[in-house]
Amino acid sequence: MLELTMAAVSAADEGATAGMLMADAPSEPGAVLRVGRDRSVCRLATPDDWLFVSRVHLEFQCAADGSWHVTWLRGSQADPSSEVRLTVAGQVQPIGYGQTVSLPRGGSGEIVVHDRTAPRSVNVGFYHEG
């Protein structure tokens, strides 16, 4: 099972947890959870006017062995207006545009999508049951 929580945070409400969204999916091959602005395909949707987030920005997918990975999907722009960072066990690593990263089994962490032009972010916490 992969559990996600998402909060859209601006400078005005940093640290607030109101409006947090949650989604989960079983660790079955092919299971997918998406984060982005397009509510028709994303289980966790950001505000429509937050254009630093693509229509489908992050895709969490379960592999054949039950492990999960996340991909920062390439959008319509050659140069993204955001940065994405993964934090696990206190270690921060950037996720490159179009890159896929494995999530630790039995672990938790956070993926943060930072707006390059304003003090806003989308914070996605995850817990991957072992």
Long-range contacts (C-beta under 8 A, 24 or more apart in sequence): 1-25, 1-26, 1-27, 1-128, 1-129, 2-27, 2-31, 2-33, 2-60, 2-62, 2-68, 2-103, 2-126, 2-127, 2-128, 2-129, 3-126, 3-127, 3-128, 3-129, 4-33, 4-35, 4-43, 4-44, 4-60, 4-124, 4-125, 4-126, 5-124, 5-125, 5-126, 6-35, 6-44, 6-46, 6-122, 6-123, 6-124, 6-125, 7-122, 7-123, 8-46, 8-47, 8-50, 8-120, 8-121, 8-122, 9-120, 9-121, 9-122, 9-123, 10-118, 10-119, 10-120, 11-118, 11-119, 11-120, 14-119, 21-45, 25-60, 25-62, 26-62, 27-62, 27-66, 27-67, 27-68, 27-128, 27-129, 28-62, 28-66, 29-62, 29-63, 29-64, 29-66, 30-61, 30-62, 31-61, 31-62, 32-59, 32-60, 32-61, 32-62, 33-59, 33-60, 34-58, 34-59, 34-60, 35-59, 35-60, 35-113, 35-122, 35-124, 44-124, 46-122, 50-115, 50-120, 50-122, 51-81, 52-80, 52-81, 52-82, 52-113, 52-115, 52-116, 52-117, 52-118, 52-120, 53-82, 53-113, 53-122, 54-80, 57-82, 57-113, 57-122, 58-84, 58-111, 58-113, 58-124, 60-103, 60-126, 67-102, 67-103, 67-105, 68-102, 68-103, 68-128, 69-100, 69-101, 69-102, 69-103, 70-95, 70-100, 70-101, 70-103, 70-111, 71-98, 71-99, 71-100, 71-101, 72-96, 72-97, 72-98, 72-99, 73-98, 74-98, 80-116, 81-115, 81-116, 81-117, 82-113, 82-114, 82-115, 82-116, 83-113, 83-114, 83-116, 84-111, 84-112, 84-113, 84-114, 85-111, 85-112, 85-114, 86-110, 86-111, 87-111, 87-112, 103-128, 104-128, 105-130, 106-130
